[in-house]
Amino acid sequence: MHRFEDQLNFSNDLSDDPAWDELYRRVWPEVLTIQRIPNGLSQWQQWGIDRELKLPNGRTITVDEKKRRADKNGQPYRDIALEYWSQYYGDDAHPKNRLGWAIDPNKRCD
């Protein structure tokens, strides 16, 4: 568990932006452009889109980036997590639960 405000500040730190670009270029070496969507209350952010990638075949890939801190041994995670719950209160029927981007029908990220 974490405090939302602390995690948001951690996520908004742009010092690791080059690492994100490197990751995307490894996965999609032919990528034409990688555009970061500015933070704020834009519709794109509400859709869960943090970055847009354009491929030469005309496809656009939209990404919701979720940064994680190092594991308990101080090592970076070397996997990809799919967010099922954005907020979870221990009971699937809790009224304050919020779906994560992987299953939220209002999100438009890939």
C-alpha positions in Angstrom: 0.0 0.0 0.0 1.1 3.6 -0.6 -0.1 7.1 -0.3 -1.5 8.4 -3.5 0.2 11.8 -3.3 3.7 10.2 -2.6 3.3 7.8 -5.6 2.1 10.7 -7.8 5.1 12.8 -7.0 7.4 9.8 -7.6 5.7 9.1 -10.9 5.9 12.7 -12.1 9.7 12.8 -11.6 11.0 13.0 -15.2 14.6 11.9 -14.3 14.0 8.5 -15.8 12.4 9.7 -19.0 15.4 8.4 -21.1 14.9 4.9 -19.6 11.2 4.9 -20.8 12.3 5.9 -24.3 14.9 3.2 -24.3 12.4 0.6 -23.3 9.9 1.6 -26.0 12.6 1.6 -28.6 13.7 -1.9 -27.6 10.1 -3.2 -27.9 9.3 -1.2 -31.0 12.6 -0.5 -32.8 10.8 1.1 -35.7 8.9 3.7 -33.6 8.8 7.1 -35.3 7.8 9.3 -32.3 7.4 9.0 -28.6 5.4 11.8 -27.1 4.8 12.3 -23.4 1.4 13.6 -22.5 1.6 16.5 -20.1 0.2 16.0 -16.6 -2.9 17.9 -15.6 -6.5 17.5 -16.1 -6.5 16.9 -19.8 -8.9 14.3 -21.3 -5.9 12.2 -22.3 -4.8 11.9 -18.7 -8.4 10.9 -17.7 -8.3 8.2 -20.3 -5.1 6.9 -18.6 -2.7 7.9 -21.4 0.8 9.0 -20.3 2.6 8.5 -23.6 1.8 8.1 -27.3 3.9 6.1 -29.7 3.6 6.4 -33.5 4.6 3.4 -35.6 5.4 3.6 -39.4 2.4 1.3 -40.2 0.1 4.1 -39.0 -0.7 2.5 -35.6 -0.7 4.6 -32.5 0.1 2.9 -29.2 -1.1 4.7 -26.0 0.6 3.8 -22.7 -0.4 4.3 -19.1 3.0 4.4 -17.3 3.2 3.1 -13.7 6.6 3.4 -12.0 7.5 1.2 -9.1 10.2 1.7 -6.6 12.9 -1.0 -6.1 12.0 -4.3 -4.6 12.8 -5.3 -1.0 16.4 -6.1 -2.0 16.9 -2.7 -3.6 16.7 -4.1 -7.1 14.6 -2.6 -9.9 11.6 -4.7 -11.0 12.2 -6.4 -14.3 8.6 -7.1 -15.3 5.5 -5.4 -16.5 2.5 -5.1 -14.2 -1.1 -4.9 -15.3 -3.2 -2.7 -13.0 -6.4 -4.5 -12.0 -7.3 -2.2 -9.2 -6.3 1.5 -9.0 -7.7 1.7 -5.5 -8.8 -1.4 -3.5 -10.3 -1.6 0.0 -10.1 -5.3 0.6 -13.6 -6.2 -0.7 -14.5 -6.4 -4.4 -17.8 -4.7 -3.7 -16.5 -1.7 -1.7 -18.0 1.5 -3.1 -14.6 3.4 -3.1 -12.8 0.7 -5.2 -11.6 2.0 -8.6 -10.7 -0.3 -11.5 -7.2 -0.2 -12.8 -6.3 0.7 -16.4 -6.1 -2.9 -17.5 -9.9 -3.5 -17.1 -11.5 0.0 -16.7 -13.8 0.5 -19.8 -13.2 4.2 -19.5 -9.5 4.0 -20.1 -8.2 4.2 -23.7 -4.6 3.1 -23.2 -3.2 0.0 -24.8 
